[in-house]
């Protein structure tokens, strides 16, 4: 899977999907606590749970990701398996209301903003664009991540048609990072000369 968001949907409505409106966060938080143990048991991370009301139906959207120490993306087969598991839990939820629901399970797409430390861990080895506070924005490859920030190998601009050059590694503390985003690329990580021994599955998020 490359640069595509893995998604599966389980329809418990018996009808088509209607325009949805956000439901209360309290119920989403309850479902997050209900579903998280099963997600963790399958060596995944529960990124988000949201609920939308579509007429008389509910749409429960669950986002799962790999642990931060792994690279790559969540495969469609894994999404399908965890979707079945979560559907069973929701079907037997004693605190649920009587409205039918549709379950959507997906993994974060490549366009997910890098807003948490774990997101940066998951981006190790990837080319990213970083919006920096009180400094020039930087595009480069994430070399390492620790509790204080990220170490980046910057890309040096060259003439069009020439291969980009790499600068010396720079350290960016998290308190200087406004936002970050993974850049789509098609070159292999090992072409950048980065250590890849710790990586997990090869498919990209």
C-alpha angles and dihedrals in degrees: 000000000000126000092332129119111240110225137171128180131203114197115212093163104078087220138075123279113271132200106291134219125197117264128212117300092225093069091046090053090050092052090046089058091044096051102035098082091056092047092050090047088060091053093252134121121237102228100176146343121202133173128209127187115224107184107291092348137077129223113207111197117195124186118199129183139182119265113277093251091063129074129207126050141289109272123231091245090056091047090052093049096048090045090058091048094049092046090057091051093050092046089057098040105132093198098052123113123242096259116113116242143206117217119213118187120187143156125234114276123230089260094065110128114245100238105142134054090246090056090058091049089054089050095057109137093016128117110247140179112224124198104211128205114231094000146060119297114253134213116196148113121289107240100175143346132210137164091280101050146288135305111220133191101215125220113233115217114245136175117295112275094026124109112259117253126226124233130207116292115270130198118226116191115220091241089063095050116093095180143327139208134190114245116224111242138159103209121107120255093235090060087068091058094242126146108257102171093107095054123118126203115002099226116102127237 
